[in-house]
Amino acid sequence: MESPDAAKKRPRVWAVGGGKGGVGKSVITSSMAIAAARRGRRCILLDADLGGANLHTLLGLSAPRATLSDIFRRQAAGLQEILLPTAVPDLHLISGAGAMLDMANPKHAHKAKVIRQLFTLDADEIFIDLGAGTSFTVLDFFLLAREAIMVVTPTPTSVENAYFFLKAVFFRCLRQSLGAAGAAEVADRALEEKLARGVRTPRDLLVEIRRIDPAIGEAAAAKIASLSLRVVVNQMHREELPLGPQIAEACRDFFSLEVNSLGEIRHDDKVRISERKRSPVMLAFPQSAFARTIDGMVESVIESHGRSS
């Protein structure tokens, strides 16, 4: 068993995901990493969007000389060998650029190797930019994070996809916890009986599992409750009402998931301008509304853990 001191030395992992593409996950992930690095934290950005890796472009870097593809093809022994420096002190990039189509959903052994090595890197914070959708790769990276952040925009399609994403997170976490307990058959039975017994939501499913096997049900509920999820609403306009708390409340009612609102990010034209300039908005416009909001979010997370440690 890992000692408390050893656990404290492991980097904190942040994973930024969501059900829909185009909601700003990459910009938010890279901006959070820059904000943390500027606070003196040693940071690594992992571009795990293997179907459309673009963090190097957002950071103003040319085509990366080393990427995750080198790990998958065994041209590099470990993640340490493919770390790329950036223009931001204390911030390095692990790029997913150039990945072949068959690497968008890598083999379990490749994924396990990356996950295992992540926690051995010499860093304080690791930020993972996830692709859209609900592949097992996306879900597994999201679930390993200490700070699991879901990005949504205030549009019906984005909100709907966010709930689909959380549903997939719920069932992936449930399946992992029950599989580890050797009790996957309990979940299968509960799923088979859910229509007959009126099980309509993931929360109802937990109740049904408890009915079939109270001990396993309690273990599954504890695993779900241990998840620390946050939601960020991006591209808000001033006339729109805060959406994050509403999503958090709905998740508690529907999934029995504790989802905390990290805040809303107002629409800011400086983000688009910085993308055209191939310069991170945190560097090009450090006093912009977007940059100040990101700084506040990162500070709130780091400071809250500092007080609780």
JONOR-V953327 format. One record per residue. N is the residue number from 1. RES is the residue in one letter. SS is DSSP state (H for helix, E for strand, C for the rest). Layout:
# JONOR-V953327
n = (N/N)
res = (RES/RES)
ss = (SS/SS)
This chain:
# JONOR-V953327
n = (1/2/3/4/5/6/7/8/9/10/11/12/13/14/15/16/17/18/19/20/21/22/23/24/25/26/27/28/29/30/31/32/33/34/35/36/37/38/39/40/41/42/43/44/45/46/47/48/49/50/51/52/53/54/55/56/57/58/59/60/61/62/63/64/65/66/67/68/69/70/71/72/73/74/75/76/77/78/79/80/81/82/83/84/85/86/87/88/89/90/91/92/93/94/95/96/97/98/99/100/101/102/103/104/105/106/107/108/109/110/111/112/113/114/115/116/117/118/119/120/121/122/123/124/125/126/127/128/129/130/131/132/133/134/135/136/137/138/139/140/141/142/143/144/145/146/147/148/149/150/151/152/153/154/155/156/157/158/159/160/161/162/163/164/165/166/167/168/169/170/171/172/173/174/175/176/177/178/179/180/181/182/183/184/185/186/187/188/189/190/191/192/193/194/195/196/197/198/199/200/201/202/203/204/205/206/207/208/209/210/211/212/213/214/215/216/217/218/219/220/221/222/223/224/225/226/227/228/229/230/231/232/233/234/235/236/237/238/239/240/241/242/243/244/245/246/247/248/249/250/251/252/253/254/255/256/257/258/259/260/261/262/263/264/265/266/267/268/269/270/271/272/273/274/275/276/277/278/279/280/281/282/283/284/285/286/287/288/289/290/291/292/293/294/295/296/297/298/299/300/301/302/303/304/305/306/307/308/309)
res = (M/E/S/P/D/A/A/K/K/R/P/R/V/W/A/V/G/G/G/K/G/G/V/G/K/S/V/I/T/S/S/M/A/I/A/A/A/R/R/G/R/R/C/I/L/L/D/A/D/L/G/G/A/N/L/H/T/L/L/G/L/S/A/P/R/A/T/L/S/D/I/F/R/R/Q/A/A/G/L/Q/E/I/L/L/P/T/A/V/P/D/L/H/L/I/S/G/A/G/A/M/L/D/M/A/N/P/K/H/A/H/K/A/K/V/I/R/Q/L/F/T/L/D/A/D/E/I/F/I/D/L/G/A/G/T/S/F/T/V/L/D/F/F/L/L/A/R/E/A/I/M/V/V/T/P/T/P/T/S/V/E/N/A/Y/F/F/L/K/A/V/F/F/R/C/L/R/Q/S/L/G/A/A/G/A/A/E/V/A/D/R/A/L/E/E/K/L/A/R/G/V/R/T/P/R/D/L/L/V/E/I/R/R/I/D/P/A/I/G/E/A/A/A/A/K/I/A/S/L/S/L/R/V/V/V/N/Q/M/H/R/E/E/L/P/L/G/P/Q/I/A/E/A/C/R/D/F/F/S/L/E/V/N/S/L/G/E/I/R/H/D/D/K/V/R/I/S/E/R/K/R/S/P/V/M/L/A/F/P/Q/S/A/F/A/R/T/I/D/G/M/V/E/S/V/I/E/S/H/G/R/S/S)
ss = (C/C/C/H/H/H/H/H/H/C/C/E/E/E/E/E/E/C/C/C/C/C/C/C/H/H/H/H/H/H/H/H/H/H/H/H/H/C/C/C/C/C/E/E/E/E/E/E/C/C/C/C/C/C/H/H/H/H/C/C/C/C/C/C/C/C/E/H/H/H/H/H/C/C/C/C/C/C/H/H/H/H/C/E/E/C/C/C/C/C/E/E/E/E/E/C/C/C/C/C/H/H/H/C/C/C/C/H/H/H/H/H/H/H/H/H/H/H/C/C/C/C/C/C/E/E/E/E/E/E/C/C/C/C/C/H/H/H/H/H/H/H/H/H/C/C/E/E/E/E/E/E/E/C/C/H/H/H/H/H/H/H/H/H/H/H/H/H/H/H/H/H/H/H/H/H/H/H/H/H/C/C/C/H/H/H/H/H/H/H/H/H/H/C/C/C/C/C/C/C/C/H/H/H/H/H/H/H/H/H/H/H/C/H/H/H/H/H/H/H/H/H/H/H/H/C/C/C/E/E/E/E/E/E/E/E/C/C/C/C/C/C/C/H/H/H/H/H/H/H/H/H/H/H/H/C/C/C/E/E/E/E/E/E/E/E/C/C/H/H/H/H/H/H/H/H/C/C/C/C/H/H/H/H/C/C/C/C/H/H/H/H/H/H/H/H/H/H/H/H/H/H/H/H/H/H/H/H/C)
